[in-house]
Amino acid sequence: MVEAKSPKVKNALQAGLSDLHDYAQITSTKKRGNRELFFYNLFLVVTDTNQCKFGTITTQSLKNYWRWADPYPKNLDELPRKGGTPNDQNRLIYGMLDKRNLLDIMQSFTVFSSEEEGVAKIVCRYQQFRAVKKAIERLKNGETPEDKGGLIWHTQGSGKSLTMMFLIRAMYATGEFDDWKIVLVNDRTDLETQLTTTASNIGVKVKVASSIADLKEQIKSDATDIVMAMVHKFQERDIYNTSFPVLNKSDKILIMVDEAHRSIYKSLGSNINRATPNAVWIGYTGTPVDKSDKLFKDYIDKYTMKEAIADGATLRIVYEGRAHKTDIKEGMIVDIYEGLEVDEESGEIKGLNAEIKKAYLESEKTIETKARDMIEHYLTHVYPNGYKAQIVANSQKAAVKYKKIIDKILVEKKVSFKADVVISGVNDDEEVRAYAKKDKDAITTSFKLRFDEQKDDIKGDIGILIVNNMLLTGFDAKIEQVMYLDRVLKAHNLLQAIARVNRVYDEGKNVGFVVDYIGIGNHLKDALDFYDAKEASNDLGEGIWDIDRIVAELKDTSSKLRAFIEEQGVGVDDWDVWFELFYDEEIRFKFLELFKEYEKNLDALYPAAVALDFAQEFQEYSALHVQAMEYEEDDSKKINSKKLQSIVDEYLVSKGIDIKVKPIEIFSDEFVQKTKSRKSSKAKAAQIEKALTKYLTVNMPLDPSLYGSFLEMLKEILKQFKDNWDEIYKELEALREKLKQKEEELSYGLSREQKPYLNLFAKELFGKIEDLNDDEIELVVRITKDIYEVVKRETSAAYFWESKPARLRLQSEIQQVLLSEEFAKVDKIVKNYKSMILQIVEIAEAQKNDAKL
């Protein structure tokens, strides 16, 4: 299903998505469309020619619609263009909608997944499709195991786990790999569930190896099946102490490796390699290391952080160093953060003065100082927008101390959310082991929920998750926005950990935060340099910004916004003139676009001291934002950031702008007073035109004949008196009064619920809904009463609207009334009865939906 908009339409893609949701009757207030049409929909597309994105029926936000940037296997040079590079629409048409690609997407690249929001339908993105196609090509044509395999480098958050599943499905779909064994090595329980379900659907068995011994048996077997080695289920001593003999010499074995655990490059990887000497290896990583280059030799496909941010698939990360801001100087005999090193295997601090540094980092005084700073940052920067936080402690013992100290601080602050710990418990300390026994699934489920949400018996009241070595890779909680680091991490481990905060969530989450309390800034730079060197680019640097760069971006946006305002030649406090100006869609759209970018950058900074320099101008811009939003369909005049909204609310109210009141009813005295308070005729006319258009459009399905006729009258007024705002205002006010009278009168003794049917029959039979003669009135009233009784009787059953037979019966009953001896004498009824039946059912369903609202 494609919804195409003109590129001249402002917010065209959002308007297209809203229309699609109306047609599917998902979140519709317009109550139009056909829900059944979408039952078997593969995916949805919204386009305005230049921009073009796709999503599925379960995708609620445009933020989760994606470009199809690469038309693989075609090259961009093969696509039509008008100067420059091909636009997004042509890329999607020649890539995603190519006949062969489309059939492949339907067969192998579409899945259903259990998400925090419920069941989600997922269609592959272009980099997943491209990587799988390239991998299949290598598997078919490579001469040696090394030629057939390779490494897929897709940045964190780009859907590598799904790519693994898509490859398995695509392999079986070709029919050329039915006799292959696939061994999947990972630590993702969600992938286990997805692959098990998928395999069942395509008639393939999945065997989960729950131990090293079990894995050896599964590899040895000649069965052509899928074996899942779930590393997190293995005993660590077995991984390092077991030696595998040669178990299977077949060259029809594919080993697929997820990077989330690094044990594959240690004993386990060597053992599997020895056990399957002729196997093909394909690895998936977001942060390749030198060892991965040596093992996999060649890259199958790459998808960089810069590309992911450009696609809107991941967010930019803002880094801030606070290690020395929370130092306790008293009695310190060494520089704790100078040369602070850890053992990559154990995570223990090593090197000069290691014991002193460990004692300092685990002391209650140090932890409390840092914890208070973390909570202050969280309560001011993150919590007001409803997002959550993760603390990475230096050790399991430190994690428990953080939990106890933060509990105390939260009581002091009188907040309603909680903090909890997820640790493995490999420790001699009884208290640590006790915390390790807590229900990890319940804790992480609570953390992933919104604060006001509940799933089964679990509430979403855990706002802060404290960890040491768990949940730093493969843990996706989109609601997490900030990570407080108090543990030294390096290279790929560091980049994987901080990527927990860059997941796309909702409209308000524009960046992720990493706040460093351990001094890993140099390690972060080293990691960025390492991966940039691999790509010969600065892609990763583009994905992680410091505070100074955000400030520069904010200043730039502020400068553009000020220039825009100066171009209009109107003072920022002349709101009535701005309300007039915003009647022009182009001016309004440009302002809203600039304001959104400005707000996003300010939200990333506030309430840091540097952000306060922008407070006054932000308040002024927010007042203009309210005027612009008067014209938008969304009744809310609020901005996306709740914490920024709080700083402008008082200012707006002091200026007589109350954004918390409900929308004013169009027929009320208050609406009249508000309109008259506008200074110019244009502003008054704009106020009425905006309100009338919205009222008529929203109510159209309830009575298409009545509201459609008024909408036509409104359009005729604007056309006839173009630019004559005095006359337009008078005519629109007269039209509003006329509509008010129509709404208040009970036509011919019929109820308000019966009126839409009366208007339908009057328009269908006599071409008008007013000035009917007595005979015409008598006829339409009789038909209305008879039809309404049938509709009321048949739709009274609780199951009616979910039952197709019941709906068909209603149509049959309506047809019997319309073609009965009494009404069959009317030619127009006999001629148009089929169309009238459909309109009657639409009115009945619209009234049902309106009653729910």
N, C-alpha and C positions, 0 to 999 in steps of 0.2 A: 504494500500500500504506500503510495507516494503522495505527499501533499506538497504541491509546488506553489510558491509565492513569488510575487514580483520582487525584484531587487530594490524597488522603490518603497516597499513596505518596511516600516521601521520594526525592528525586532522580529524580522520575518520568520526565522526558524522557531522562535518561541511561539509566535502566532500560529505557525503550522502545527506544532506539537499540541497546542491547546485545541486546535480544530480536530486533530486525530483523536484526542481523548474525548472530545464531544461525540465524534462519530461512534466511538467504541463504548460510549456511555460509562466511562470510568469515573471521572471526577466532574462530570458535566453539571453545570447550572443552567445550560441552555436546553438540555433535555432533547437533543436531536440525535439522529444517527441510527445505526443498526448494529446492535451488539453482536448478533450472530455472525456478521460478516468477518469478525476478527477472531472467531474461535480457532481457525486453522491458519491464521496469519503467521508467516515466517519471520518477517521483520518489517519495520516501518522506516520510511525515509522522509526527511524534511529538507527542502531545498529552495534557494532563491537564485539559482544558477551559480553564483560565485561561491557561496557557502553551501555545503551539502553534508548531512550527517544521517546516521542510521541508529536505530535502537530496536527494542522489542516491545511487545505488548505490556510487559511488566516494568519497563523503564519509565519511571515517573518524572524524572528531571532531565532537562536538556543538558545538564552538566554530565550526564552519563550516556549521552549520544556521542557517536564517534565519527571521525572522518575516515574515509577509505583512501588514504594518501598515495598508496602505491598500487597501480593497476596490474601487478604481476599476474601472469608471466609477460604481459606486454610491457614495453618501455614507454616512458613519458613522450619520447619522440614520435611514437606511433599514434598519439591522440590528437584530435583536432584542437585548435587553440586560436585565440585572437590576440596575437602578440604575447610575449612572455611565456610563462609555463601554463599548462592546461589547468582550468579551474577545477574545484573540488567535485562539481557535478559530473564533469566528463570523466574524472578519475574513478568515481564510483560506478558510473554507467559502464565503462570499458573494463573495469576490474571486477567489482562485486556482482554486477548484473550481466556480465558475460555469460552466455548460455551454459558453457561447461562449468564455469566457476559457481554459478548459481545452483546448479544441480549438486555439485560437490558440497557446497555449504549446507544445503538441505540434508544431504545424506550423512555427512561426517563431521560437520562443524557447528552443530546446534545441540545444546544440552539444557537440561533443567538442573538447577542447583538450589540447595537450601541456604538462604541468606538470612542475615539478622532481621530483614524486613519481611521475610516469608519466602515462598518459592519464586525463583527468578528464572526467566527464560534467557539463555545466553547464546548469542551468535558470535562467531569468531571475529577478531579484529584483523586488520590487514597484515600486521607483522606476524601474527599467529598462522594465518593462511599461507603466507609466503614461506615461512620457516618450514612448515609441514610439507609443502610442495617441493621445496628444495631437498628436504631430507628423503622424501620418497624417491626423487630422481636419483639421488646418490645410492640409495639402497638397491635400486633397480640396475644401475649402470656401473657402479664401482667394481673394480676388479679384485681388490684386496679388502680385508676388514677395515684397514685404515682409510681406504678410499670411500668406503660405504658410510663410515661414521664421521664424527666431528662434534664441534661445540656450538650450541646455540646461545649467543650472548644477548639476552634481552634484559634491560634494566629492571631494578626492583619495582614491583607493583604493576608489571606489564602482562601478567597472566601466564607465567611459565608453566604452572601446574596444569592449567587447561590446555596449553599447547601440547603437553605430554599426552593427555587424553585424546586430543584431536588427532595426533599422529597415529596412535594405536587404532582409532576408528578408521582413519584413512588407509592404513595398511590393509586392514581386513576388507575394506570396500573394493580394493583393486583386485582381490581374488588371487594375488600372486604371493601372498605371505601367510596363507592358511596353515602351512606346515612349519611355521616359525614359532619358537619359544621366545617370550618376552619377559625379561627380568627387570623389574622396576625397583630402584633403590631410592627411598626417600623417607621423610619423617612427618608427612602430612596426613593426618587422619581424614581430612576432608577429601583428599585425593583418593584415599582408599574407598570411601563411600561412593564417590562419583564413578570411579572405574568399575567397581563391583556392579553398580546399577547399569552402566553402559554395556559392560561385557554380557550381562544377563540379557539385555535387549538384542544383542547381535549373536547370541548363542555361543558365547565363549566363557569358559570357566576362569575365575580368578581365585588363585590360591594364595592366602596370606601366610608368609613364613613368620612364625611368632618367636623363633629362636634360631641360633646359628646352625644347630643340628638339623632343624627343619629345613632351613635354606639349602643346606648341602643336599638333602634328599630331593628337594624340588628341582635343583639344577641338574642332578644326576638323571632324573626321569626323562624319558623320550617323549613324554606327552607334549602336544602343541598347545600350550596354555599360557596364561599370564601369571607370573609369580611376583608377588609384592614383598619386598624385603623392607619391613617397617623398622628402621634402625632404632627408633626410640623404644621399641619393645625388647630389644636385645640386651642381654647383660653385658656391661662394659668389659668385664674380665674375659668374656667369651670372644668379643671382637678382637682383643689384642693378643689373646693366648692360643687361639685355635689356628691350626694350619690346614689348608685345603689341599688335597691331592688333585690330579686331573680328574674331573668328574664327567665332562661331556665335550667331545671333540667336534661336535656339529658346527658347521659354518652358518647354520640357520638359527642363531641365537642373537637376540638384540638385548644388550644391557643399556638401560636408560637410567641416568643418574641425576637426581635433584641435588643442587648444591647445598641445601639448607644445613646439612650436617657435613663436617669435613672429614669424617672417618673414612670416606671412600678413598682418600689419598694416603691413608695409613694402612694398617693391617688388613682391613676388610677389602679395600680396593685391590690390593695385591693378591689376596686369596681368591677373589672372584676371577681375577685375570688369569691366575694359574689354573683354576678349575675349568675355565672355558677358553682355551688357547686360541680358538678360531672365531670367537664371538665378535660382533660389531658393537662398538660403544658410541652412544650419543649422550652428551652431557648438556645440562641446562644451567645457566648461571646468570646472575646479574652483576657479579663482581668476580671475574676470573682471576686466578692466581697463576704464578709461573708453573706450578705443578699441573694445572689443568691444561696449559699450553702443551706441555710435554706429553701428557696422556692422550689428548685428543688431536694433536697435530694441526688441524685446520678448523676454521670457523665455517659453519653452515650458513648462519645468518646473524646479523647484528641489528639491535634496536637500542639507541642510546638514550640517556637521560634527557638530553636536549630535545630529542624527538618526542619523548613521552610528555614532557612539559608543554611543548607546542601543540600536541594532540589533546591536551587536557586530561591525560591519563594519570598523571601524578602531579603533585604540587611542589612548588619551590620550598626549600627549607631555609629558615633563618637561624643562623648560629650566633650564640652569645657566650663569651667566656666570663665566668664568675668565680673561678677558683680562688683568686687572691682577694676577692671582695669579702670572702667569708673565712679568711685566715684567722686563727687564734694565735696572736704573736707572743703572748705571755709564756715565758719559760721555754720557747722553741730554740733548740740548739742546732737544728739542721733545716735547710730549705726542703720542705716536704715534697714540693712539686719539681724540684730540680732533678733531672735524670730519672724520673719515676718510671720504672719498667716492671712488666709482669711476664710471667712464664705463659707462653701461648697455650700450652697443654692444660695446666692446672688453674691458670688465672691468678696464681699467688704472686705477691709483690716480691721482686728479687733485686739483687744488686746491693750497692753500698747503703748501709743504714736501713736495710729492709724491715727489720723488726721494729725499729723506732717509727718508721713511716706507717707500718701496718697498725701499730698501737694508736698512733695519732688519728688515723682515718676511722678506726673503730671505736674511738672514745666517745662517750655519750655527749660530752661538751661539744666536740666537733660536729657530731651528727645533729645535735639540736640546733646549733648555729646555722648549719646548712638547711636543715628541715624548715626552720622558720622563714628563711629566705625563699625556699621553694614554695611554701604555702602562700606567702605574700605574693609572689609572682603568679602563682596559679589562680588565686582569688581575684587578682586584678587583670591579668592578661587573657586567661583561658576560660575559667569557670563561668563568667558572665555570659558567654556565648554558648554554654551548654556542652562543652567538650571535656575530654578527660586526659589524665596524665599518667606517665610511667616513670618510676624512679629506678635507676640501675645502681644498686648498692655494690660496694667494694667486695663484700663477702656475704655468705649466708647469715652469719652472725650479725653483720652490720644491717642486713635487710630486716631482721627481727627487731633490732634496736630502732630503726627508722619507723617501723610499724607502731611500736609502743609510744615513741615520742610524738609522732604525728597524730595518733589518737588523742593524746593530751592536748595538742595544739588545736585540733578540730573542736574539742569540747570548749576550749577557751573562746574560739571564734564563733561558737554557737551556729555551726553549719549543719545541714541535714544529711550530707553525703558521708561516705566512709572510705577508709583505705584498707587494703588487705595485701597479703604476701603470697607469692607463688614461688616456691623454692623446691629443689629436689631432695634435700635432707641428707646429702652425703656428708655427714658431720657427726662428731662425737658428742656434741652438745645436745642434751635432752630437750631443752627448750626449742632449739632449731628443728629437731626431729619432730616435735609436736606440731609445729607450724607446717612442716612439710606434709603432714598427714591430712591437712585440710582438703576439702573437696575442690580441686583445681578447676574442674569443669564448671562448677557452680559459680566460682569466683570470676572466671574469665567470661562466662555468659552474662553475669551481672555487669561487668565492665563494658561489654559491647553494647548493652542496651542504653537507651536514653534515660536520663534521670527520672522522668515521669512514666517510664515504660515498665511493663511486667510481662514475663514469659513463664507460663505455668506458675510455679510458686516463687519464682526468682524475680526480685525487684532490681531495677537498674540503679541502685543507690551506691555502688562502688565507683568512686570518681578517681581514685589514685591506686595504681597497681605497683607494688614494690617487688622487684626481682633482683636476682644476681646473675645467673647464667641461663635461665629459662626465658622463653618468649622473646628472645632477641632476634630470632630468624623464623620465618614461616608463620608468624602470628599476625593476623590481619584484623585489626580493630579500627574501622574507618573513623570512629568517633574520637580516637586518640589524636591530640594535636601537639602535645609537648612531651619531650623526654628529658628528664633531669639526670645527667650522667655523673656518677660518683665512682666510676670504675674505669680503669684504663683499658681502652679497646684500640686495636690498630688495624690498618689495612682493610681487607674485605670484611672482617668482623665488625669494624667500626661502621663502615658504609651500610652493611646489612642492618645493623641495629638502628641507626638513625632513620632508616627508611620506614620504620614503623609509623612515623608521623606524617608521611607525605601522601597518604591515601586520600583519594577524592571522597568527600562525604556529602555535604549539602551546600547550598548557596553561600552560607556564611563562612565556611572554612576555605580560606584562600591560600594559606601557607601552613607549614608545620614549623614547630620551634624545637631547637636543641639547645639546652642550657647546660654549660659545661662547668662542673664543680671540681674537676680533677686535673685540669690542665692538659687536655688532649688536642689543643689547637694545632700543635706542630704535627701530631700524628694524622690529623684530618688533612692538613696541607700535603703531607707526604702521600696519603692515600689518593687524593685528588690528582696530584702530579703523576702518580704511577698509572692511573687509568687514562688520564689525558694523553700520556705518552703512548699508550697502547693504541689509542684512536687517532693520534697526531692531531688532537683538537683540544678545545677547552670545554667540552660538553658537560662534564661533571661540575666544573666551576660555575657554569651557568645555572646549575640546579641547586647550589648551596650558596646563599648570600649571607654577608655579615650585616650588622646594624647600619654601618655607614652607607652600604649600598642601598638599603631600603630607604634611608633618609634622602639620598640623592634622587631615588626614583620618586619619592613623595614630593620633593621640591620641584621636580620636573613636571609632575602632574598638576601641582598647585599652580605653577606658572602658566600651563596651558589653560586651566580653568579660569584664571584671572584674565588672560588674553581674550578668551571667549566672551566673558562678561563685559569687558571693555569694548569689544566689537559691537555689542548690542546698544551701547550708549545709554544704559539705564543703571541707576544706582542699585546696590544689592538690597536696599531696604524699601524699594518701590515695588511692593509685591503685586499690586493690582496691575501694573504695567507688565510685570513678568508673567502674570496669569494670562494676559492677552497674548504676549509673545509666544508662550508655550502652546497656544492654540495651533500654531504652525508645527506640524509633526517633525519637520527637519530640525528646527531649532530645539524642540523638546528632546528629540532623540540624541542630538549631539551633547546637550547638557547632561542627560542621564548617563550617557556613556562615559563622559569625563568624570562625573561625580562617583560613579561606581568604581572606577580605577583609583580615584583619590581615596575613597573610603576604604578600599582593600589595603592600600599601603599604610594608611593611618592606623587601621585595625592591627596590622602587624607590629606596630610600634607602641601603641597606647597601652598603659599609662607611663611609659618611660619618660624621663624629664624632657628629652628632645621633642617628644610628641606634643607637649604642652604649648610649644611655640606656634602650633597650628590650630589651637583650640578655638580662638575667636573667629578665624575665617571659616572653620568647619561649621560653627554654629550658624554663620551667615549663609553658607552654601546649603545647609540643611533646611533653612527656611524656604529657599528657592526650590529645593527638592520637593517639599510639601506641595508647592504650587504646581510643579510639573506633574506630580503624581495624581493631581485632581483629574487629569484626563485619562489616566490609565484604568484598565478594567479592574485591577486589584484595588479593593477598597482600602487596604492598609497603606498608610503614608509612611510607615516605618522603614528604616534602613535595615540592611541585612545583619549588621553587627549589633548585638544586644548591648554590649558594653559601651559602644559609641552612642547608641540611642539614649542611654541613661544620662550622658553628659549634655545632650542637646534638649532633652525633654523640658527641663526647667526654663531654659532660654526661650523655647518656642511658646510655652505657656505664658511667660512674662510678656511676650509680644502678641498675645491674643490668639495663638495658634494651638489648639488642643487636638492632638493627633489621636487621643484615646477615645474620643466620643464615637458613637456608632454613626454610620452614614445617615445623612438627613433624608427623610422620606420626601419624595418629590412633590407630594400634594400638601405638605404641612405648611403652616404659617412661618415656621422657622426657615424653610427653604426660600419662601418669598422674601423674607427679611434679609437673608444672606445674599440673595441675588441683587436686591435693591442697594445693598451696601457697597456693591462694586461701583467704581467711579465712572467707568465709561460704558456706553451702549455695547461695544464689542465684548467687554468682559461679562456683562450681564447676559448677552446672547450666547456667549460661549458656555457659561454656567448652565443655562437651560438646555442648550443643544446637547451638551455632554450627558446631562442627567436623563433627558428624554430618550436619547439613542440607547443608553444602557438599559433603561427601564423597558423599552419596547423590545429590544433584542433578547433580554433575559426571559421576558414573559411570552415571547412569540409562540412557543409550542403550546402554551395553555389556551390560546385563542388566536390562531394564525390569521384568521379573517380580520378580526378587529385590530390587532396590533400591527399586522402587515399594512393595512390601509393607512394607519396613522404614520407609520414609518415612511410610506410613499409621500404623504403630505409634508412631512418634515423635510425630505429631500427636495421636494418641489419649492418649498420656501427658500431654502439655501440657494437653489439654482436661480429662481426668479429675482430675488433681491440681492444678488451677489455683491458683496462689499458695502451694501447699504445697511450698516449695522443698527441704525435707529429703527429701520423698518423690520429688519430680521428679528430684533428683540421683541417688538410689538407683536409680530405674527407668531413667534414661538411661544410667547406668554399666552396668547389667545388659544393656541393649540394645546398647551398644557392644561388650561382651564376646561377646554372641550373634552380632553381625555379624562380629566377628573370627574366631570359630569357623567360620562359614559360608565366609568367605574362604579359610580355611586348608584346609578339607577338599576332597578331590578326589572329587566325588560319583559313586559307582557305577563307579569306574575311568575316568571321563572326564577329559579335560584341562581346564585352566582356560578355554581358548578354546571348548570344547564346552559348558561349563556354561550359558551364557546360552540356548543353543538348548534344552537339556534343561528349564530353568525355563520357557521359553516354552511348550513342548508340555505340560508338567505343568499349567500354569495354564489353558491353552486347553481341554485335554481333561478335567481333573479339578477345576479350580477352586482348586487349591492346589499348593504346591511342597514341602510337607513331609508326613510321615506317609503316604506312598504304600504300598499293599500290593505284594506281589511281582509280581503280574500287571501292575499299573500301571507299576511300575518297569521291567519287562522291555520293555513297549511303548514308553515314552518313550525308553529307551536305544537301542532299535533305530532308531526314527525319527531320533533325534539323530545317530547315526553315519552313517546313509545321507545325510541332508541335509548334514551337515558335509563329507562327502567331495565332494558336488556343488559346494558353495560354494567349498571349497578349490581344487578343480580349475579351475573357471570363472574365479575371480578371480585366478589366478596370473599371467595375462598382464599385462605392464607397462602396456598401453594400456587395460585393462579399464574402469576407472572413468570414462575420458573417452569411451568408446564406447557410444552408446545401443543399437545392435544387440546388443552383447555383454551389456548389462544385461538386455535383453529375452530373450535366449537363456537367461540364468541363471534368470529367472523361469519360463520354459518348462520347464527341466530340473527345477526344484523342484516344479512342478505335476505332472510325470510321476511323481515319487517319491511325492508325497502321495496321488495318485489311482491309484496302482498297485494291483494285485490284493491285495497284502499289507496295505495300509492303508485301502483304500476301504471296508472292512467297518466302519470306525469312523465312526459317523454324524456326530460333531462335526468330523471332518476334512473330510468331504464338504461339510458345511454352512459351515465357516469357512475353507476352504483359501485363498480370495483374500486375506482379512485376514492369514492366517498367512504367506503369501508376502511381503507387504509388510513385515511385522515381521522376517522372516528377512533380507531385503535390508538393512533398517535396522541390524540387529545387525552384519551383515558390514561395512557401511560405517563404523559406529562403531568396530569393531575395527581397520579400516584406518587411520582417523584417529588412534586411540589409539597405534598403532604408530609413526606419524609423530612424535607428541609425545614 
